[in-house]
């Protein structure tokens, strides 16, 4: 995915990222990378959705520090999703 992205093959990168996310729905790294790719492509709704998914998985795994690290950028593109994740963190 990264190789395709850096080679300028954006559609291939997006396709590979989507396939990885479908094959590994419980992997926060894959969801995070999908969010990073979407953000780089300025597809902010897709980035927010992917990062939210990554955050929920990380919260479930008991890794709140990793979620806190990307909350500010999520806040800038999707305040409602950032607030929901922050609320989930507080419940834990």
C-alpha positions as CSV (number, residue, x, y, z in Angstrom):
1,X,0.0,0.0,0.0
2,X,2.7,2.5,1.0
3,X,4.8,1.5,-2.0
4,X,1.9,2.1,-4.4
5,X,1.1,5.5,-2.7
6,X,4.7,6.7,-2.9
7,X,4.9,5.6,-6.5
8,X,1.9,7.8,-7.3
9,X,-0.5,4.9,-7.9
10,X,-3.2,6.3,-5.6
11,X,-6.0,4.0,-6.8
12,X,-3.9,0.9,-6.2
13,X,-2.9,2.2,-2.8
14,X,-6.6,2.8,-1.9
15,X,-7.6,-0.6,-3.2
16,X,-4.9,-2.3,-1.3
17,X,-5.8,-0.4,1.9
18,X,-9.5,-1.3,1.5
19,X,-8.6,-5.0,1.0
20,X,-6.3,-5.0,4.1
21,X,-9.0,-3.4,6.2
22,X,-11.6,-5.9,5.0
23,X,-9.3,-8.8,5.7
24,X,-8.2,-7.5,9.1
25,X,-11.2,-5.6,10.6
26,X,-9.8,-5.9,14.1
27,X,-6.3,-4.6,13.4
28,X,-5.9,-0.9,14.5
29,X,-2.7,-0.5,12.5
30,X,-4.5,-1.3,9.3
31,X,-7.4,1.0,10.2
32,X,-5.0,3.7,11.1
33,X,-3.1,3.4,7.8
34,X,-6.4,3.5,5.9
35,X,-7.1,6.7,7.8
36,X,-3.7,8.1,7.0
37,X,-4.2,7.4,3.3
38,X,-7.6,8.9,3.3
39,X,-6.3,12.0,5.1
40,X,-3.4,12.4,2.6
41,X,-6.0,12.3,-0.2
42,X,-8.1,14.8,1.6
43,X,-11.0,12.4,2.0
44,X,-11.7,13.6,5.5
45,X,-14.9,11.7,6.1
46,X,-13.1,8.4,5.3
47,X,-10.1,9.3,7.4
48,X,-12.4,10.1,10.4
49,X,-14.2,6.8,10.0
50,X,-11.0,4.8,9.8
51,X,-9.4,6.5,12.7
52,X,-12.6,6.1,14.8
53,X,-12.5,2.4,14.0
54,X,-8.8,2.2,15.0
55,X,-9.6,4.2,18.2
56,X,-12.4,1.9,19.2
57,X,-10.2,-1.2,18.7
58,X,-7.4,0.4,20.8
59,X,-9.8,1.3,23.6
60,X,-11.1,-2.2,23.6
61,X,-7.5,-3.5,23.8
62,X,-6.7,-1.1,26.7
63,X,-4.3,1.1,24.8
64,X,-5.7,4.6,25.5
65,X,-2.5,6.5,25.0
66,X,-2.4,5.5,21.3
67,X,-5.9,6.9,20.9
68,X,-5.1,10.1,22.7
69,X,-2.2,10.7,20.3
70,X,-4.5,11.1,17.3
71,X,-7.5,12.7,18.9
72,X,-6.4,16.3,18.1
73,X,-6.2,15.6,14.4
74,X,-9.5,13.7,14.5
75,X,-11.0,16.7,16.4
76,X,-10.0,19.0,13.5
77,X,-11.8,17.0,10.9
78,X,-14.6,15.3,12.8
79,X,-15.3,16.9,16.2
80,X,-18.3,14.6,16.8
81,X,-16.3,11.4,16.3
82,X,-13.4,12.8,18.4
83,X,-15.9,13.6,21.2
84,X,-17.4,10.1,21.0
85,X,-14.0,8.5,21.3
86,X,-13.1,10.8,24.2
87,X,-16.3,9.7,25.9
88,X,-15.4,6.1,25.4
89,X,-11.9,6.7,26.9
90,X,-13.5,8.3,30.0
91,X,-15.8,5.2,30.4
92,X,-12.8,2.9,30.6
